[in-house]
Each structure stands twice: as C-alpha cells, then as structure tokens.
Amino acid sequence: MYGQHNLVLGIFSVNNNKTPILGWGLFFQFLIYIMGILAILGWVFSVVTSIFLAQGAIDKIRGTEEMVGNFSFMKLEKYRAITGWGEVIGALLLLYPPTSLYGMVLITSFMSGAVVMHLSAMGGAKVSIPLLVGVGSVIGYVLRTL
C-alpha cells in the first residue's frame, strides 16, 4: 500500500519519496507485534518462576535437610509440607491461563510471607529468592495478559 521500503516512525511512515504519510495501519501492526513479544516474555517469566518455585516446594515436601533446618529454626516445622503443597498448587495455577490470576495471587501471598519470615526470624538471610519468585510471577502474569 505504501511501497516496499517504508520506515516506521511512531504513527508516521516515510515512503521512498521522503514524504511523510500517516501510517496508522503500520503503527497498529507494530503494536500487535510488540504485544506478541511481551506475551512470549510473560510465558518465559511464568515458566521460569514456576520451575524455581516447584523446585523449592518439592524440597519442602520431601523434607530435605536445609528445609527442615530452616523451618525448625523458625519453629514452623509442622507447616513445612503444607507450604510446599501450596507452592506446587500456585505454580500449576500460574501456568494454566484461566487460573493464572489465582496462581499469581497464591504465589505472591506465599512469597510475601517468606520475605517477612526471612527478614524477621532469619535476619535477612536468603531474602532475595522469595522476593524474585514473587515479582517474577507478577511480571509473568501481567505481560501475558496485556
């Protein structure tokens, strides 16, 4: 429609004759392209977040030495397996599109609690991991639903 060699500059297009023409169609095509890229990035964030979360959750369920030690130190040993199962459910909900909002809310709830416990009971040790998992779940959900 505008020729083969158009340069897109915002909502304007410059054709071969160097005359600017209004190119809303090109602009909207560009937006659709960007939205597709953001959706792919959202899926990448969601999958990576779910993998990290599931790895830690499985360690809690299995009762690895580190998790048993952490929960015993905080005097929360009886909640270790329940926390692990909640994290597994959150990771699965995040990956299933109709329930991804619920998964994101569940993950951020668990990770908010983990950040508070790491800051208060453990003196700030390893606080970055739950913080990154919680933020990653929000970023993944938001980018997928734009």
N, C-alpha and C positions, 0 to 999 in steps of 0.2 A: 504494500500500500504506500509506504513512504520511500521505497527503494531498498536496496540490499545493504548499503553501507551507512546506516544511521547510527548516531551516537546518542545515547540516552543521558540527559542531564536533568534529573528531577522530573518535572512534568513536561519538559520541553525536549524536542528531538531536533537535531541538526542534520539536514539532508546533504546530499553531495554538492548542492549549490551554496552551501553555507548559510542558508536562510532558516531561521528557527521556525518550527511549526509546532503547534500544540499537539502533544502525543499522549493523551490520556490512556489510550489502549496499551501503549508500551509501558506506561507507568504502572498500570494495574497488573500487567503481565509480570513486571519486575517485582511488585509486591507479592504476587502469588508465588513466585519463585523463592523469594526470601522467606515467606511463611512456610514453605515446604522444607527449607533448610532448617528453620527453627524447630519444626516438628521432629525432624530427624535428630537434632541435638537434644531435644526433650526426651526422645526414646533412649538415646545414649546415656543421658543423666539418670533416667529411671532404671535402666538395666544395671548400670554400674552401682548405683545406690542399693538396689535390691540384692546384688551379689555380695557387697560388703555387709549389708545388714543380715542376710541369711547366714553368712559365714560366722558372724558373731553369735547369732541366735542358735545355730547348731552347736557351737561350743558351750553355750549356756545349758542347752537341753542335755547334751552328753555329760556335762559336769566336768569339764577339763580343769586341771589344777589351777590355772590362772583365774578362771571364772569363779570357782568355788572359793578361792582365796579372796577375791575382790568382794564377793557378796558376803562372805563370813566377816571380813573386816568392817563392812558397813552394817553388820547384824541384820542382813536381809536374805539369808540363805534359803529360807522357805519360799521366797518369791523368785528364785533364780529360774526354774523351769517355766513358770507362768510367764515371766518376762520373755524368755526365749520363744515360747509359742506365740505370744502376742506379736513379736517382731517378725516371725515367719508369716503370720497372717497378714500383717501390714505390707510386707514385701510382695506377697501374692496379690493382694488387693491393688497395690500400686501398678502392677503390670497388666491388670485386666481393665481395659478402658472404661467400661460402665461403672466400675467401682474405684477408679483411681483417686477420686477426691477423698473417699473414706480411707484408702490406704495412706494417702499423704497426711491426713489428719492424725491417723493412728501412729504413723512413724514419727511425726513431729512431736506428738504427745510423749511417746516413749523416750525420744532423744532429748526433749526438754527436761524430763525427769532425770535422765542420765547426766546431763550437763550440771544440773543442780547438785546431784549426789557427788559427782566428781569434784565439783568446786568446794562443797561443804565438808563432806566426810573424808575425801581423799586428798584434800589440799591442792586441788587443781591438776592432779596427775592425769594425763591422757584425756584431757577435756576436748581436744581438737577433733577426735574421731567421731563422737556422737554429734558434735556441732556440724561437722562436714556432712554427715549422713542426713541429718535433719534438713539442712539447707539444700543438699542435693536432691532430696525428694520434692521439696517445694519448687526448685528450679525446673526439674523434670516435668512435674505436673503442669506448671504454668506454660512452659514452652510447647508442650503437647496440645494444650487447649486454647492457644491464641486464635 
